[in-house]
Amino acid sequence: MKPVRRVLLAFSLLAGAAAAHDALPPAASHNALAPTLSRIREAALASDYAYRATAALSDGIGPRLSGSAGAAAAVQQVAESLRALGLEVKLEPVKVPHWVRGQETATLTDWAGRVDGLSQKISITALGGSVATSKKGLTAQVLPVRDYAELAALGREKVAGKIVLFTAAFDEQMAAAGRAGDAYGAVAEYRVNGASKAAALGAVAALNRSAGPIGNQQPHTGSVRYAEGVPKIPAAAVTAEDALLIARLAAKGPVTLHLTLTPQTLPDADSFNVVADLKGREKPEEIMVVSGHLDSWDLGTGAQDDATGVAAAMQVAATLKALNLQPRRTIRVIAWMNEENGLMGGKTYAETHATELDHHVAAIEMDFGSGHPTGIAANVPPAGLLLLKPVGEALASQGAGIVEYRLNSVGADIGPLAKAGVPGLAPLTDGRDYFAIHHTAADTLDKVNPRYLAENAAVLSVLAYALAEGEWLPRLPVTP
């Protein structure tokens, strides 16, 4: 597209957004808000509210997998904290999956050149939603494959009865170049769908090399998705180090592994999204969402994923309350439940509030850790990027002035809102180290840098206030 056409498109979209809301009182432009946005930024940077809230969730409660006692305790704790700030708080019911991790062991029992009596323990973790082996486990040959193409080329004759190990490696150079999310997505595919691909060819279990960089023998959990009409087989992740070990041994001859996984899928549990409103002074029915997800995996204490996101969203309200600022529109702080293994919080909210989504101005979600933020990732039409430029300028002094377009949703929980046309935004954070601890036992409070977390809270606070006080962003196309 030529530059002139891009400009014309931007102004066309901007005009359409204005026409849709021409009955509203004039909003302050984001440029006119500059002094107030500066005050908000400085107050947020000076506060340790988000760090203390993160500590309360990660240290004070610990793991918070949906359906667990930890998840239930976190709902109450966050609700009480937001009430203490003077917000109107509701607990909105959500039915969530309830999967419980059991015993998980893996041992190499035979390989070429093995000395009699020796075995090797493999570091392993079951994937969320995995079915179980028998209590005694299963023993089978491990078949390493790089990708689906190699798996398909082997065919059923060579795959049936085997444990398939997907060895696709997280691209650390890509992550170091600032594309950690892309590096993760490329290998997480084998975690999510690999078990069904292997089962379709007769495999008895599926393993994947952990979706993160090599280091410290940390297996990374995450959800598995079983395809309809394909047998469900046990699924687990092994560490990068052990995936390499198995591949080296398999290059010399058959490798046999004994695998035991005893997870349980219990009946769906009752839980809640925490929904808290800082009511708008002029247009309280218009909603600006700022959010993070409350649940975490059960290996670590979910500090970066996603206690920091919930805590930074909470600090938006704390900052505005401390400055005695009440925006024109309502800022709604949401702590989502069940992002990790079902997305039922986001889906249920979109269904429950379906008739109100036209009044949702935008939705922010922070769910990529709390590394140093460099700006704002925005799933908005081009005209929205023009409107966000002054917000980036207000954040430039803290090194967060970039406003970058992102295709599709910028947060899993706000994905259903994006489908309804609600613009989505997120902090644009440095994720180079994030996937070293993501979905592992190492996701603990000591990995959180208090200064970087305050910087993220400042981004959320400035952005949320600007959108709640200023001009409407143009809507996204509504999709099925």
C-alpha positions as CSV (number, residue, x, y, z in Angstrom):
1,M,0.0,0.0,0.0
2,K,1.4,3.4,-0.9
3,P,2.0,6.0,1.9
4,V,-0.8,8.3,0.7
5,R,-3.3,5.5,0.8
6,R,-2.3,4.5,4.3
7,V,-3.0,8.1,5.5
8,L,-6.3,8.2,3.8
9,L,-7.3,4.8,5.3
10,A,-6.3,6.1,8.8
11,F,-8.4,9.2,8.5
12,S,-11.3,7.2,7.1
13,L,-11.2,4.8,10.0
14,L,-10.9,7.7,12.4
15,A,-13.9,9.4,10.9
16,G,-15.9,6.2,11.2
17,A,-15.1,6.0,14.9
18,A,-16.1,9.6,15.4
19,A,-19.4,9.1,13.6
20,A,-20.2,6.1,15.8
21,H,-19.9,8.2,18.9
22,D,-20.9,11.7,17.7
23,A,-23.6,11.8,20.4
24,L,-21.0,11.9,23.2
25,P,-19.7,15.0,24.8
26,P,-16.4,16.2,23.5
27,A,-13.5,14.2,25.0
28,A,-10.2,15.7,26.0
29,S,-7.5,15.0,23.4
30,H,-4.6,12.9,24.6
31,N,-2.3,15.8,23.9
32,A,-4.4,18.0,26.3
33,L,-4.0,15.3,28.9
34,A,-0.2,15.5,28.9
35,P,0.3,17.1,32.3
36,T,-2.0,14.7,34.0
37,L,-0.5,11.7,32.3
38,S,2.9,12.9,33.6
39,R,1.6,13.1,37.1
40,I,0.2,9.5,36.8
41,R,3.4,8.2,35.4
42,E,5.6,9.6,38.2
43,A,3.2,8.5,40.9
44,A,3.1,4.9,39.5
45,L,6.9,4.8,39.2
46,A,7.3,5.9,42.8
47,S,4.9,3.2,44.2
48,D,5.7,-0.3,45.3
49,Y,2.0,-1.3,45.4
50,A,2.3,-3.8,42.5
51,Y,5.3,-5.5,44.0
52,R,3.6,-5.9,47.3
53,A,0.4,-7.2,45.6
54,T,2.6,-9.7,43.6
55,A,4.3,-10.9,46.8
56,A,0.9,-11.4,48.4
57,L,-0.2,-13.7,45.6
58,S,3.0,-15.5,44.8
59,D,4.5,-15.9,48.3
60,G,1.4,-15.5,50.4
61,I,-0.8,-17.9,48.5
62,G,1.5,-19.8,46.0
63,P,0.3,-21.9,43.1
64,R,-3.2,-21.0,41.8
65,L,-4.3,-23.6,39.3
66,S,-8.0,-23.3,38.4
67,G,-10.2,-25.3,40.8
68,S,-7.5,-25.4,43.6
69,A,-7.7,-23.9,47.1
70,G,-5.0,-21.5,46.0
71,A,-7.1,-20.1,43.2
72,A,-10.1,-19.7,45.5
73,A,-7.9,-17.9,48.1
74,A,-6.5,-15.6,45.4
75,V,-10.1,-14.5,44.4
76,Q,-10.9,-13.5,47.9
77,Q,-7.6,-11.7,48.5
78,V,-7.7,-9.6,45.3
79,A,-11.4,-8.8,45.9
80,E,-10.7,-7.6,49.4
81,S,-7.7,-5.5,48.2
82,L,-9.7,-3.8,45.5
83,R,-12.6,-3.1,48.0
84,A,-10.0,-1.5,50.3
85,L,-9.2,0.9,47.5
86,G,-12.9,1.9,47.3
87,L,-13.8,0.2,44.1
88,E,-17.1,-1.5,43.4
89,V,-16.2,-5.2,43.4
90,K,-18.2,-8.1,42.0
91,L,-17.3,-11.8,41.9
92,E,-18.7,-13.0,38.6
93,P,-19.1,-16.8,38.5
94,V,-17.1,-19.0,36.1
95,K,-17.1,-22.7,35.7
96,V,-13.5,-23.9,35.3
97,P,-11.7,-27.1,34.5
98,H,-10.3,-28.9,37.5
99,W,-7.2,-31.0,36.7
100,V,-5.0,-32.3,39.4
101,R,-1.3,-33.3,38.9
102,G,-0.4,-36.7,40.3
103,Q,2.8,-38.8,40.3
104,E,5.1,-38.1,37.4
105,T,8.3,-40.1,36.8
106,A,10.3,-41.1,33.8
107,T,13.3,-43.4,33.7
108,L,15.4,-44.6,30.8
109,T,15.7,-48.4,31.3
110,D,17.6,-49.5,28.2
111,W,19.8,-48.0,25.5
112,A,22.7,-49.1,23.3
113,G,25.8,-49.8,25.5
114,R,23.9,-49.6,28.8
115,V,25.8,-51.3,31.7
116,D,23.6,-53.9,33.3
117,G,21.7,-52.6,36.3
118,L,22.0,-48.9,35.3
119,S,19.1,-46.6,34.5
120,Q,18.8,-42.8,34.1
121,K,16.1,-40.6,35.6
122,I,14.5,-38.1,33.2
123,S,13.1,-34.7,34.5
124,I,9.5,-34.6,33.4
125,T,6.2,-32.8,34.0
126,A,2.7,-33.8,32.9
127,L,0.9,-31.4,30.6
128,G,-2.2,-29.8,31.9
129,G,-5.2,-31.9,30.9
130,S,-3.2,-35.0,30.2
131,V,-4.7,-38.4,30.7
132,A,-2.9,-40.9,33.0
133,T,-0.9,-44.0,32.4
134,S,-1.9,-47.0,34.5
135,K,-0.7,-46.7,38.1
136,K,2.2,-49.0,37.2
137,G,3.1,-46.9,34.2
138,L,4.0,-47.9,30.7
139,T,7.3,-49.0,29.1
140,A,8.0,-48.4,25.4
141,Q,10.7,-47.3,22.9
142,V,11.2,-43.6,22.6
143,L,11.1,-42.2,19.0
144,P,12.6,-38.7,18.7
145,V,11.2,-36.6,15.8
146,R,12.0,-33.0,14.8
147,D,8.5,-32.1,13.6
148,Y,5.2,-33.3,12.2
149,A,6.8,-33.8,8.7
150,E,9.3,-36.3,10.1
151,L,6.6,-38.0,12.1
152,A,4.4,-38.4,9.1
153,A,7.2,-39.7,7.0
154,L,7.8,-42.5,9.5
155,G,4.2,-43.6,9.2
156,R,2.1,-45.8,11.4
157,E,4.3,-48.9,11.0
158,K,7.2,-47.2,12.8
159,V,5.3,-45.0,15.2
160,A,2.7,-47.5,16.6
161,G,3.4,-48.6,20.1
162,K,6.2,-46.0,20.6
163,I,6.6,-42.9,22.8
164,V,7.0,-40.0,20.4
165,L,9.4,-37.2,21.6
166,F,9.2,-33.9,19.7
167,T,12.6,-32.4,19.8
168,A,11.9,-29.0,18.2
169,A,14.1,-26.4,20.1
170,F,13.2,-23.0,21.3
171,D,15.1,-20.5,19.1
172,E,17.2,-18.6,21.6
173,Q,18.7,-16.3,19.0
174,M,15.2,-15.3,18.0
175,A,14.4,-14.6,21.6
176,A,17.5,-12.6,22.1
177,A,16.5,-10.4,19.1
178,G,13.3,-9.4,20.9
179,R,11.0,-12.1,19.3
180,A,10.6,-14.4,22.4
181,G,6.9,-14.7,21.8
182,D,7.5,-16.0,18.3
183,A,10.2,-18.4,19.4
184,Y,7.8,-19.8,22.0
185,G,4.8,-20.1,19.6
186,A,6.9,-22.1,17.2
187,V,7.7,-24.9,19.7
188,A,4.5,-24.6,21.9
189,E,2.7,-26.1,18.9
190,Y,4.2,-29.5,19.7
191,R,3.1,-29.3,23.3
192,V,-0.4,-28.3,22.5
193,N,-1.2,-30.6,19.5
194,G,1.7,-33.1,19.4
195,A,0.0,-35.8,21.4
196,S,-3.0,-36.1,19.0
197,K,-0.6,-36.0,16.0
198,A,1.3,-38.9,17.5
199,A,-1.8,-40.8,18.7
200,A,-3.2,-40.7,15.2
201,L,-0.3,-42.9,14.1
202,G,-0.6,-45.3,17.1
203,A,1.8,-43.8,19.6
204,V,1.2,-44.8,23.2
205,A,2.5,-41.5,24.8
206,A,3.9,-38.2,23.6
207,L,6.7,-36.1,25.0
208,N,7.9,-32.6,23.9
209,R,11.1,-30.8,24.5
210,S,10.2,-28.0,26.9
211,A,9.0,-24.8,25.3
212,G,11.8,-22.6,26.6
213,P,15.6,-22.1,26.5
214,I,18.0,-24.7,27.7
215,G,19.2,-24.4,31.3
216,N,18.9,-25.7,34.8
217,Q,16.9,-28.9,33.9
218,Q,13.5,-27.2,34.3
219,P,10.6,-28.9,32.6
220,H,7.9,-26.5,31.3
221,T,4.3,-27.5,31.7
222,G,1.3,-26.1,29.8
223,S,-1.9,-27.3,28.3
224,V,-2.3,-30.2,25.8
225,R,-5.3,-30.1,23.4
226,Y,-6.8,-33.5,22.3
227,A,-8.3,-33.6,18.9
228,E,-11.8,-35.1,18.4
229,G,-11.9,-38.7,17.2
230,V,-8.2,-39.4,18.1
231,P,-7.3,-41.6,21.1
232,K,-6.1,-39.6,24.1
233,I,-2.6,-40.6,25.2
234,P,-0.5,-39.4,28.1
235,A,1.5,-36.2,27.4
236,A,4.4,-34.6,29.2
237,A,7.3,-32.3,28.7
238,V,10.9,-33.2,29.3
239,T,13.8,-30.7,29.9
240,A,15.8,-29.5,26.9
241,E,18.8,-31.3,28.4
242,D,17.0,-34.7,28.6
243,A,15.5,-34.3,25.1
244,L,19.1,-33.9,23.8
245,L,20.2,-36.9,25.8
246,I,17.5,-39.1,24.5
247,A,18.2,-38.0,20.9
248,R,21.9,-38.7,21.3
249,L,21.2,-42.2,22.7
250,A,18.6,-42.9,20.0
251,A,21.1,-42.1,17.3
252,K,23.1,-45.2,18.5
253,G,20.2,-47.6,18.9
254,P,16.8,-48.2,20.5
255,V,16.0,-46.3,23.8
256,T,13.4,-47.6,26.2
257,L,11.6,-45.4,28.7
258,H,9.3,-46.2,31.6
259,L,6.7,-43.5,32.1
260,T,4.3,-43.0,35.0
261,L,1.7,-40.2,35.0
262,T,-1.3,-40.2,37.3
263,P,-3.1,-36.9,36.9
264,Q,-6.9,-36.7,37.3
265,T,-9.5,-34.6,35.6
266,L,-12.2,-33.9,38.2
267,P,-15.7,-32.3,37.6
268,D,-15.6,-28.7,36.6
269,A,-15.3,-26.4,39.6
270,D,-17.0,-23.1,40.6
271,S,-14.8,-20.1,40.5
272,F,-14.9,-16.4,39.7
273,N,-13.5,-13.5,37.8
274,V,-12.8,-10.5,40.1
275,V,-14.4,-7.5,38.4
276,A,-13.8,-4.1,40.1
277,D,-15.0,-0.7,38.9
278,L,-13.5,2.7,39.5
279,K,-16.7,4.5,38.3
280,G,-16.5,7.2,35.7
281,R,-17.6,10.7,36.6
282,E,-19.5,11.4,33.3
283,K,-19.9,8.2,31.4
284,P,-19.9,5.3,34.0
285,E,-21.5,2.9,31.5
286,E,-18.5,3.2,29.2
287,I,-15.8,0.7,30.3
288,M,-12.1,0.7,30.0
289,V,-10.8,-2.7,31.0
290,V,-7.3,-3.2,32.5
291,S,-6.5,-6.8,33.6
292,G,-4.2,-9.8,34.3
293,H,-5.0,-13.4,35.0
294,L,-5.3,-14.7,38.5
295,D,-4.7,-18.4,38.0
296,S,-1.2,-19.9,37.6
297,W,0.3,-23.3,36.9
298,D,1.0,-25.5,39.9
299,L,4.8,-26.0,39.6
300,G,5.9,-22.5,40.8
301,T,4.1,-19.7,42.5
302,G,3.1,-17.9,39.3
303,A,4.9,-14.7,40.1
304,Q,5.6,-13.5,36.5
305,D,2.7,-15.6,35.1
306,D,0.6,-13.7,36.0
307,A,0.7,-12.3,39.6
308,T,2.6,-9.3,38.2
309,G,-0.2,-8.6,35.6
310,V,-2.9,-8.7,38.2
311,A,-0.9,-6.6,40.6
312,A,0.0,-3.9,37.9
313,A,-3.7,-3.7,36.9
314,M,-4.6,-3.2,40.6
315,Q,-2.0,-0.5,40.9
316,V,-3.8,1.5,38.2
317,A,-6.7,1.9,40.6
318,A,-4.4,2.6,43.5
319,T,-2.5,5.3,41.6
320,L,-5.6,7.1,40.4
321,K,-7.1,6.9,43.9
322,A,-3.9,8.3,45.4
323,L,-4.0,11.2,43.0
324,N,-7.7,11.8,43.5
325,L,-8.4,11.3,39.8
326,Q,-11.7,10.1,38.5
327,P,-11.8,9.6,34.8
328,R,-14.8,10.3,32.6
329,R,-15.4,6.7,31.9
330,T,-15.2,3.7,34.2
331,I,-11.9,1.9,34.6
332,R,-12.7,-1.8,35.2
333,V,-10.0,-3.9,36.8
334,I,-10.4,-7.6,36.0
335,A,-8.5,-10.5,37.5
336,W,-9.3,-13.3,35.1
337,M,-9.7,-16.9,36.2
338,N,-8.6,-19.9,34.1
339,E,-6.3,-18.4,31.4
340,E,-3.9,-21.3,31.7
341,N,-6.0,-24.3,30.9
342,G,-9.3,-23.2,29.4
343,L,-9.8,-19.5,29.0
344,M,-13.2,-19.8,30.7
345,G,-12.8,-16.5,32.5
346,G,-12.5,-14.5,29.3
347,K,-15.1,-16.5,27.4
348,T,-17.6,-16.3,30.2
349,Y,-17.1,-12.5,30.6
350,A,-17.7,-11.9,26.9
351,E,-20.9,-14.0,27.1
352,T,-22.2,-12.4,30.3
353,H,-21.5,-8.9,29.1
354,A,-22.4,-9.4,25.4
355,T,-25.0,-6.7,25.3
356,E,-22.6,-4.2,26.8
357,L,-19.5,-4.8,24.7
358,D,-20.3,-1.9,22.4
359,H,-19.7,0.3,25.4
360,H,-16.3,-1.2,26.1
361,V,-13.8,1.4,25.0
362,A,-10.7,-0.9,25.0
363,A,-9.2,-3.7,26.9
364,I,-5.6,-4.0,28.3
365,E,-4.1,-7.2,29.5
366,M,-0.6,-7.7,31.0
367,D,0.5,-11.3,30.6
368,F,4.1,-11.5,29.3
369,G,6.0,-11.0,32.6
370,S,7.2,-7.8,34.0
371,G,10.4,-7.2,32.1
372,H,11.4,-3.6,31.2
373,P,8.6,-2.1,29.1
374,T,9.5,-0.3,25.9
375,G,6.0,0.9,25.0
376,I,2.5,-0.3,24.0
377,A,1.5,-3.2,21.8
378,A,-1.8,-2.3,20.2
379,N,-4.3,-4.4,18.3
380,V,-6.1,-1.4,16.8
381,P,-6.9,0.0,13.3
382,P,-4.3,2.5,11.9
383,A,-6.3,5.5,13.2
384,G,-5.9,4.1,16.7
385,L,-2.1,4.3,16.4
386,L,-2.4,8.0,15.6
387,L,-4.5,8.5,18.7
388,L,-2.1,6.6,20.9
389,K,1.0,8.6,19.8
390,P,0.6,11.2,22.6
391,V,0.3,8.3,25.1
392,G,3.7,7.0,23.9
393,E,5.1,10.5,24.2
394,A,3.9,10.6,27.8
395,L,5.8,7.4,28.5
396,A,8.9,8.2,26.6
397,S,10.9,9.6,29.5
398,Q,10.8,6.1,31.2
399,G,11.9,4.4,27.9
400,A,8.4,3.2,27.0
401,G,7.5,5.4,24.1
402,I,7.0,2.9,21.4
403,V,3.5,2.3,20.0
404,E,3.5,-0.8,17.9
405,Y,0.8,-2.5,15.9
406,R,0.0,-6.1,16.8
407,L,-2.2,-8.3,14.6
408,N,-5.0,-10.1,16.5
409,S,-5.4,-10.2,20.2
410,V,-2.6,-9.0,22.5
411,G,-3.9,-11.1,25.4
412,A,-5.6,-14.5,25.6
413,D,-8.3,-13.4,28.1
414,I,-9.2,-10.3,26.1
415,G,-9.3,-12.3,22.8
416,P,-13.1,-12.8,23.0
417,L,-13.5,-9.0,23.5
418,A,-11.4,-8.4,20.4
419,K,-13.7,-10.6,18.4
420,A,-16.5,-8.3,19.4
421,G,-14.7,-5.3,18.1
422,V,-13.0,-4.1,21.3
423,P,-9.5,-2.7,20.7
424,G,-6.8,-4.6,22.7
425,L,-3.6,-3.4,24.2
426,A,-0.7,-4.6,26.3
427,P,2.7,-3.4,27.6
428,L,5.4,-4.1,25.1
429,T,7.9,-5.8,27.4
430,D,11.4,-7.3,27.2
431,G,10.7,-11.0,27.2
432,R,14.2,-12.3,26.5
433,D,14.4,-14.0,29.9
434,Y,10.7,-14.7,30.4
435,F,10.6,-18.2,28.9
436,A,13.4,-19.5,31.0
437,I,11.0,-19.6,33.9
438,H,7.6,-19.6,32.1
439,H,5.4,-22.5,33.3
440,T,8.2,-23.9,35.5
441,A,8.9,-24.3,39.2
442,A,11.3,-21.4,38.8
443,D,8.5,-18.8,38.4
444,T,8.9,-17.3,41.8
445,L,9.0,-13.8,43.3
446,D,12.8,-13.5,43.2
447,K,12.5,-13.3,39.4
448,V,10.5,-10.1,39.6
449,N,12.5,-6.8,39.3
450,P,10.6,-4.3,41.5
451,R,11.6,-1.3,39.3
452,Y,10.6,-3.0,36.0
453,L,7.3,-3.9,37.6
454,A,6.7,-0.3,38.6
455,E,7.5,0.7,35.0
456,N,4.8,-1.7,33.7
457,A,2.3,-0.3,36.3
458,A,3.1,3.2,35.0
459,V,2.4,2.1,31.4
460,L,-0.9,0.6,32.4
461,S,-1.9,3.5,34.5
462,V,-1.1,6.2,31.9
463,L,-2.7,4.2,29.1
464,A,-5.9,3.3,31.0
465,Y,-6.5,6.8,32.2
466,A,-5.8,8.3,28.7
467,L,-8.4,5.9,27.2
468,A,-10.9,6.4,29.9
469,E,-10.6,10.2,29.8
470,G,-9.8,10.9,26.2
471,E,-10.9,10.0,22.7
472,W,-12.5,6.7,21.6
473,L,-10.2,4.3,19.7
474,P,-11.7,3.0,16.4
475,R,-13.3,-0.4,16.7
476,L,-11.9,-3.6,15.3
477,P,-13.9,-5.6,12.8
478,V,-16.3,-8.0,14.5
479,T,-15.4,-11.7,13.8
480,P,-17.2,-15.0,14.4
